[in-house]
Amino acid sequence: MAPVLLAAALATLQGYVFRETDGRAPRRPMTVELLREGRSAYRETTEPNGTFEFAKVREGSYTIRGRYNDFVVLEDAVTVSAAGPNFAALMTPKRRAGAGPPFGTVSVGQLAARNDRDHQKKLREAGRLTKSRNFAAAAGLYEEALSKHPSAEAFDTLALLYLQLGRPDEAFAAFEKAIAQDPKYLFPYTHLAAVYLEERRYKDLLAVATQALQLDPKWVTGHVYLGQAYAGLGDLDAAARAVETASGLVRGKAPGPHLLLARIAWERKDCRRAREHLDRYLALHTSARAGPDMQKSVEMLAGCH
């Protein structure tokens, strides 16, 4: 008797893309892809209002990526399940402080084209080595390139490579050079803050978030990090104000602030508000439901009165 082949479960993934600058949809259509093992499995284009929908997706884990032409703007992980609704809210990051273009795309190739041919060759090869996870060789090429053509983008990338290589002191020095090279370039602040948050260095996190927000008081990510710093230091009122500001700047479209607001409400023993914010977070980021920590949090809140 021939074996029975079960059809793979299919599901729908919906979502939207919004700009960190003002919470609105991208000014032009964006390509959204679902990748497995580094290869594009599904591809759609955003509607004028920033929404997208993948109607028939095999359930499982994917990398979701948003791009303009060949330039990747955002990337995240999603889990698609046939058991329930699937949704992903994706934010295009703000690159520079203050007003101006909402997103200036600068790829390795474009950055290389600004300089001489030898510099172009080094940066392109460094990009290839990074993709193949040969971080040591890529860092060496960035070091050579930066000795002649310093730039905030390249110093920031080198810092991230140093982190991958377990060289934190050199990474922090490279982040500082990136900020000194171009103080309005926001990515080094983001990456530096992420390290401080992971290491629970809340005073350092507060300092870097404050520094960035002095340059751009409407930077959403900066307000989120500020809130996380205050929460870590025990000032829940200041944390709530910072995160509510962040959420308001993007019209409530970002999932992250709702998770932190749920945590703050829980610390205040406000079960109703904690449930509301956690429900909103999970509605915008359904992939988080699968995590054991999140399941535990949902169960704790269900029994909270």
SULTAKA-V506719 format. One record per pair of residues at least 12 apart in sequence whose C-alpha atoms are under 10 Angstrom apart, sorted by the first residue. I is the first residue (numbers start at 1). J is the second residue. If there is no record, write none. Layout:
I;J, I;J
This chain:
7;58, 8;57, 8;58, 8;59, 8;82, 9;56, 9;57, 9;58, 9;59, 9;60, 9;81, 9;82, 9;83, 10;55, 10;56, 10;57, 10;58, 10;59, 10;60, 10;80, 10;81, 10;82, 10;83, 11;54, 11;55, 11;56, 11;57, 11;58, 11;59, 11;60, 11;80, 11;81, 11;82, 11;83, 11;84, 11;85, 11;86, 12;53, 12;54, 12;55, 12;56, 12;57, 12;58, 12;59, 12;80, 12;81, 12;82, 12;84, 12;85, 12;86, 12;87, 13;52, 13;53, 13;54, 13;55, 13;56, 13;57, 13;59, 13;78, 13;79, 13;80, 13;81, 13;82, 13;85, 13;86, 13;87, 13;88, 13;286, 14;51, 14;52, 14;53, 14;54, 14;55, 14;85, 14;86, 14;87, 14;88, 14;89, 14;284, 15;46, 15;50, 15;51, 15;52, 15;53, 15;54, 15;86, 15;87, 15;88, 15;89, 15;90, 15;284, 15;285, 16;32, 16;46, 16;47, 16;49, 16;50, 16;51, 16;52, 16;53, 16;87, 16;88, 16;89, 16;90, 16;91, 16;253, 16;284, 17;29, 17;30, 17;32, 17;46, 17;47, 17;49, 17;50, 17;51, 17;52, 17;66, 17;74, 17;88, 17;89, 17;90, 17;91, 17;92, 17;253, 17;254, 18;49, 18;50, 18;51, 18;89, 18;90, 18;91, 18;92, 18;93, 18;250, 18;251, 18;253, 18;254, 19;50, 19;90, 19;91, 19;92, 19;93, 19;94, 19;102, 19;103, 19;250, 19;253, 19;254, 20;90, 20;91, 20;92, 20;93, 20;94, 20;95, 20;102, 20;103, 20;218, 20;219, 20;220, 20;221, 20;246, 20;249, 20;250, 20;253, 20;254, 21;91, 21;92, 21;93, 21;94, 21;95, 21;96, 21;97, 21;98, 21;99, 21;100, 21;101, 21;102, 21;103, 21;218, 21;219, 21;220, 21;249, 21;250, 22;94, 22;102, 22;218, 22;219, 22;220, 22;248, 22;249, 22;250, 22;251, 23;91, 23;92, 23;220, 23;247, 23;248, 23;249, 23;250, 23;251, 23;252, 23;253, 23;254, 24;49, 24;50, 24;91, 24;250, 24;251, 24;253, 25;46, 25;47, 25;48, 25;49, 25;50, 25;51, 25;91, 25;92, 26;46, 26;47, 26;48, 26;49, 26;50, 26;51, 26;91, 26;92, 26;102, 26;103, 27;48, 27;49, 27;50, 27;102, 27;103, 28;46, 28;47, 28;48, 28;49, 28;50, 28;68, 29;45, 29;46, 29;47, 29;48, 29;49, 29;50, 29;51, 29;67, 29;68, 30;44, 30;45, 30;46, 30;47, 30;48, 30;50, 30;51, 30;52, 30;65, 30;66, 30;67, 30;68, 30;69, 30;72, 30;73, 31;43, 31;44, 31;45, 31;46, 31;52, 31;65, 31;66, 31;67, 31;68, 31;69, 31;70, 31;72, 31;73, 32;44, 32;45, 32;46, 32;52, 32;53, 32;54, 32;64, 32;65, 32;66, 32;67, 32;68, 32;72, 32;74, 32;75, 33;45, 33;54, 33;62, 33;63, 33;64, 33;65, 33;66, 33;67, 33;75, 34;54, 34;57, 34;61, 34;62, 34;63, 34;64, 34;65, 34;66, 34;75, 34;76, 34;77, 34;78, 35;61, 35;62, 35;63, 35;64, 35;65, 35;77, 35;78, 36;60, 36;61, 36;62, 36;63, 36;64, 37;62, 37;63, 38;62, 38;63, 39;63, 40;62, 40;63, 40;64, 40;65, 41;57, 41;58, 41;62, 41;63, 42;54, 42;56, 42;57, 42;58, 42;64, 43;64, 43;65, 43;66, 44;66, 45;66, 45;67, 46;66, 50;89, 50;90, 51;88, 51;89, 51;90, 52;87, 52;88, 53;86, 53;87, 53;88, 54;86, 57;80, 57;81, 57;82, 58;80, 58;81, 58;82, 59;79, 59;80, 59;81, 59;82, 59;83, 60;78, 60;79, 60;80, 60;81, 60;82, 61;77, 61;78, 61;79, 61;80, 61;81, 61;287, 62;76, 62;77, 62;78, 62;79, 62;80, 63;75, 63;76, 63;77, 63;78, 63;79, 64;76, 64;77, 64;78, 64;79, 64;88, 64;90, 65;77, 65;90, 66;90, 66;91, 66;92, 67;92, 68;105, 70;107, 71;105, 71;106, 71;107, 71;108, 72;105, 72;106, 72;107, 73;91, 73;92, 73;93, 73;103, 73;104, 73;105, 73;106, 73;107, 74;90, 74;91, 74;92, 74;93, 75;90, 75;91, 75;92, 76;88, 76;90, 77;287, 77;288, 78;285, 78;286, 78;287, 78;288, 79;285, 79;286, 79;287, 79;288, 79;289, 79;290, 80;286, 80;287, 81;286, 81;287, 81;290, 84;286, 85;283, 85;286, 85;287, 86;282, 86;283, 86;284, 86;285, 86;286, 86;287, 87;282, 87;283, 87;284, 87;285, 87;286, 87;287, 88;254, 88;255, 88;282, 88;283, 88;284, 88;285, 88;286, 88;287, 89;253, 89;254, 89;255, 89;256, 89;281, 89;283, 89;284, 89;285, 89;286, 90;253, 90;254, 90;255, 90;284, 90;285, 91;250, 91;253, 91;254, 91;255, 93;186, 93;187, 93;219, 93;220, 93;221, 94;185, 94;186, 94;187, 94;219, 94;220, 94;221, 95;184, 95;185, 95;186, 95;187, 95;188, 95;219, 96;182, 96;183, 96;184, 96;185, 96;186, 96;187, 96;215, 96;216, 96;219, 97;183, 97;184, 97;185, 97;186, 97;212, 97;213, 97;214, 97;215, 97;216, 97;217, 97;218, 97;219, 98;184, 98;213, 98;215, 98;216, 98;217, 98;218, 98;219, 99;216, 99;218, 106;153, 107;124, 107;127, 107;153, 108;120, 108;123, 108;124, 108;125, 108;126, 108;127, 108;128, 108;153, 108;154, 109;121, 109;123, 109;124, 109;127, 110;123, 110;124, 111;123, 111;124, 111;151, 111;153, 111;154, 112;124, 112;145, 112;149, 114;149, 115;148, 115;149, 116;149, 118;145, 119;141, 119;142, 119;144, 119;145, 119;146, 119;148, 119;149, 120;145, 121;141, 121;145, 122;138, 122;140, 122;141, 122;142, 122;143, 122;144, 122;145, 123;138, 123;141, 123;142, 123;144, 123;145, 123;146, 123;154, 124;138, 124;141, 125;137, 125;138, 125;141, 125;142, 126;138, 126;139, 126;140, 126;141, 126;142, 126;145, 127;139, 127;141, 127;142, 127;157, 129;141, 130;157, 130;161, 133;161, 133;164, 134;161, 134;165, 135;158, 135;160, 135;161, 135;162, 135;163, 135;164, 135;165, 136;161, 136;162, 136;164, 136;165, 137;161, 138;157, 138;158, 138;161, 139;157, 139;158, 139;159, 139;160, 139;161, 139;162, 139;165, 140;158, 140;161, 141;158, 142;154, 142;155, 142;157, 142;158, 142;161, 143;155, 143;158, 146;158, 150;177, 150;178, 150;181, 151;177, 151;178, 151;179, 151;180, 151;181, 151;182, 152;174, 152;175, 152;176, 152;177, 152;178, 152;179, 152;180, 152;181, 152;182, 152;183, 152;184, 152;185, 152;186, 152;187, 152;188, 153;175, 153;178, 153;179, 153;181, 153;182, 153;185, 153;186, 153;187, 153;188, 154;174, 154;175, 154;177, 154;178, 155;171, 155;173, 155;174, 155;175, 155;176, 155;177, 155;178, 155;179, 155;181, 155;188, 156;171, 156;172, 156;173, 156;174, 156;175, 156;176, 156;177, 156;178, 156;179, 156;185, 156;187, 156;188, 156;189, 156;191, 156;192, 157;171, 157;174, 157;175, 157;178, 157;187, 157;188, 157;191, 158;170, 158;171, 158;174, 158;175, 158;178, 159;171, 159;172, 159;173, 159;174, 159;175, 159;176, 159;177, 159;178, 159;188, 159;191, 159;192, 160;172, 160;174, 160;175, 160;188, 160;191, 160;192, 162;174, 163;195, 168;195, 171;192, 172;188, 172;191, 172;192, 172;195, 174;188, 175;187, 175;188, 175;189, 175;191, 175;192, 176;188, 176;189, 176;192, 179;212, 183;211, 183;212, 183;215, 184;212, 184;215, 184;216, 185;212, 185;215, 186;212, 186;213, 186;215, 186;216, 186;219, 186;221, 186;222, 188;208, 188;212, 189;205, 189;208, 189;209, 189;211, 189;212, 189;221, 189;222, 190;208, 190;209, 190;212, 190;221, 190;222, 190;225, 192;204, 192;205, 192;208, 192;209, 193;205, 193;206, 193;207, 193;208, 193;209, 193;221, 193;222, 193;225, 193;226, 193;229, 194;225, 196;208, 196;225, 196;229, 197;225, 197;228, 197;229, 197;232, 200;228, 200;229, 200;232, 200;233, 201;229, 201;232, 201;233, 202;225, 202;226, 202;228, 202;229, 202;230, 202;231, 202;232, 202;233, 203;229, 203;230, 203;232, 203;233, 204;229, 205;222, 205;225, 205;226, 205;227, 205;228, 205;229, 205;230, 205;232, 206;222, 206;225, 206;226, 206;227, 206;228, 206;229, 206;230, 206;232, 206;233, 207;226, 207;229, 208;222, 208;225, 208;226, 208;229, 209;221, 209;222, 209;223, 209;224, 209;225, 209;226, 209;227, 209;228, 209;229, 210;222, 210;223, 210;225, 210;226, 212;226, 213;226, 218;245, 218;246, 218;249, 218;250, 219;245, 219;246, 219;249, 219;250, 220;242, 220;243, 220;245, 220;246, 220;247, 220;248, 220;249, 220;250, 220;254, 220;257, 221;243, 221;246, 221;247, 221;256, 221;257, 222;242, 222;243, 222;246, 223;239, 223;241, 223;242, 223;243, 223;244, 223;245, 223;246, 223;247, 223;249, 223;257, 224;239, 224;240, 224;241, 224;242, 224;243, 224;244, 224;245, 224;246, 224;247, 224;256, 224;257, 224;260, 225;239, 225;242, 225;243, 225;246, 225;257, 226;238, 226;239, 226;240, 226;241, 226;242, 226;243, 226;246, 227;239, 227;240, 227;241, 227;242, 227;243, 227;244, 227;245, 227;246, 227;257, 227;260, 227;261, 227;264, 228;240, 228;242, 228;243, 228;257, 228;260, 228;261, 228;264, 229;242, 230;242, 231;260, 231;261, 231;263, 231;264, 231;267, 234;264, 234;267, 235;264, 236;261, 236;263, 236;264, 236;265, 236;267, 236;268, 237;264, 237;268, 239;260, 239;261, 239;264, 240;257, 240;260, 240;261, 240;262, 240;263, 240;264, 240;265, 241;261, 242;257, 243;256, 243;257, 243;258, 243;259, 243;260, 243;261, 243;264, 244;257, 244;258, 244;260, 244;261, 245;257, 247;261, 252;280, 253;280, 253;281, 253;284, 254;280, 254;281, 254;284, 254;285, 255;277, 255;278, 255;280, 255;281, 255;282, 255;283, 255;284, 255;285, 255;286, 256;278, 256;280, 256;281, 256;282, 256;284, 256;285, 257;277, 257;278, 257;280, 257;281, 258;274, 258;276, 258;277, 258;278, 258;279, 258;280, 258;281, 258;282, 258;284, 259;274, 259;277, 259;278, 259;279, 259;280, 259;281, 259;282, 260;274, 260;277, 260;278, 260;281, 261;273, 261;274, 261;276, 261;277, 261;278, 261;281, 262;274, 262;275, 262;276, 262;277, 262;278, 262;279, 262;280, 262;281, 262;301, 263;275, 263;277, 263;278, 263;297, 264;277, 265;277, 266;301, 266;304, 269;304, 269;305, 270;304, 270;305, 271;300, 271;301, 271;302, 271;303, 271;304, 271;305, 272;301, 272;302, 272;304, 272;305, 274;301, 274;304, 275;297, 275;298, 275;300, 275;301, 275;302, 275;304, 278;294, 278;297, 278;298, 278;301, 279;298, 282;294
